[in-house]
Amino acid sequence: MKNAVQKGFTLIELMIVVAIIAILAAIAIPAYQDYAIRAQVSEGLTLADGAKTAVAEFYTNKGTLPASNQTAGVATAASIGGSYTQSVTVGTGGIITVKYGSTGASNGFGTKANSNLDQKTVSLSPITKAGSVSWTCKAGVTGTAVVSKYLPSSCR
């Protein structure tokens, strides 16, 4: 009798391949979700660049920091937004607050944000030295702060 030549894969070989793919997916999917959320956070910080420039210019011209969007000469907070960002607000002392969210935005901004960013904030605080302005980044007020793992490396 001739030995039969094996054609195809055995069941155990296929099960091993499926198990390996499942393990890789279990690692890759959460890592990709974190990456996607960090990209959404960076949108808000990019939108804040205009306000940062306005605050720095106000400080250079007046010697004090603005207390509102109007004082800084930028659009209203609700007018500055994007797919993931609800608003960018200039507050007392020139502090810029970026608010993210997927719900509760009456202006239509921020509706595509991940639920982990819903109603979360990041604050940019100006530091004035010898007529120049630099910025520090922190994750908003406790309870509404963006989780630090989602912040850019410059903010952690």
N, C-alpha and C positions, 0 to 999 in steps of 0.2 A: 504494500500500500504506500502510496506517495503521501508525504506530509503536506497538509494543506497550508498554503501560503496565506499569511495574515493580511487582510485588506482592511484599512481603516484603523480606528482607535478603539481601545477597550473602554468599557464603561468607567473604570477607575481612572484612567488617564483623562477622560473628559471631566470627571468630577474634580480632579486636582486642578485642572485649568480654570474651571468655574470658581473654585475656592480662591485661587490666586487673584482672579479678576475682582471678586467680591472684597478681598482684603485691600487691594489697591483703590477700589472705589470708596471704601470706608475711610480711607485716609485722604484721598484727593478731593472729595466733595466738600467737606468742611473747610479745607484749606482754600478752595476756590471761593466759597461763600465769604470768607474773611477778606480775601482779595477784592471781591466785588464791593463789599461794604467800605473798605478803605478807599476805593475809587470814588464812591459816592461822597465820602467825607471830603476828599480833595476838591470836589466840585465847589463845595461851600467855601473852602479856604481860597479858592481861585476867585470866587465872586467877591470875597472880602478884600481882595487886592485894591480895588478902586477906593474903598473906604479907607484903607490903610494910607493910600497916597493922599487922600483928602485930609485926613487927620494930621499927617506929617506936614502938609502944606499949611494948614491952619496954625499949627504950632510954630512953624517957621515965621509966619507973618504976624501972629498975635502974641506969641510967647506963652500962651495957655493952651490947654487941650479943650476941644469942643465937648459939649454935653449931649448932643443929639445929631441925628442925620441932617436936620435942617441947618443947624449951626455949622456943621462940617461942610455943607454945600453938596450933599449927595441926595439921591432920590429917597423917598420914604422907605422905611424898612420893608413894608409889604410889597414894594415895587422891585426889590432886588431879590430875585429867587431863580430857581432852576428846576430841573427834573426831580432833584432830591433835596433841595434847599428851600425852606419856606420863606425865610427872611434873613436880612443882614442888618443889624441894628448898631448904631453908634450910641453909646451911653455915657454917663458921667465919667469924666476923667479920660475920655477918648477910648474907652474899652469897647471893642467890637465884638458883638455876640452873633454867632451864626447858628440859626435854628433849623434843624432837619425835621422831617416828618413825612409820614404817609397818610395821616388823617388830620382832620381839624384845620386844614388850610383853606380859608375862604377865598384866597387870591388865586387858587389853582396851581400854585407852586408846590413842589415837594411831594406830589402825589405818587411818585414812583419809588420813593425811598424804601429801603428794607425796613421791616418792622422792628429790627434792633435799633434803628435810628429814630423811631417815632418820638417826636417831641424832645429830642436830645439836643444839647448845645455844646459849642466849643467857643471859648473866649480868647481874644487876642488883646493883650494888655501892652500899651506903649511904655517904653522906657526912654526917658529923655536924658541926654547927656550932651552938654556943650553945644546946644543948638541942633543936635541930630536926634532922630527917633529910631529906636530899634524895637523889636516886638518879641514878646514871649507868648507862648501858646499854652493853654490849659483846658482841660475838659470841663467846661461849664460849672454850674452850681451843683453841689451834691444832690443826687436824686434825678437830675436832668442831664447829667454829664454823659458824653459819649464815652464808651468803654475805652480805656487806654490802648488796647490791642488794635483798635480800629483807627487810631490817630497816626498821622505820618511820623516818621522817625524823629523829625525836628520838634515834635510836640510831646514826645513821651518822656 
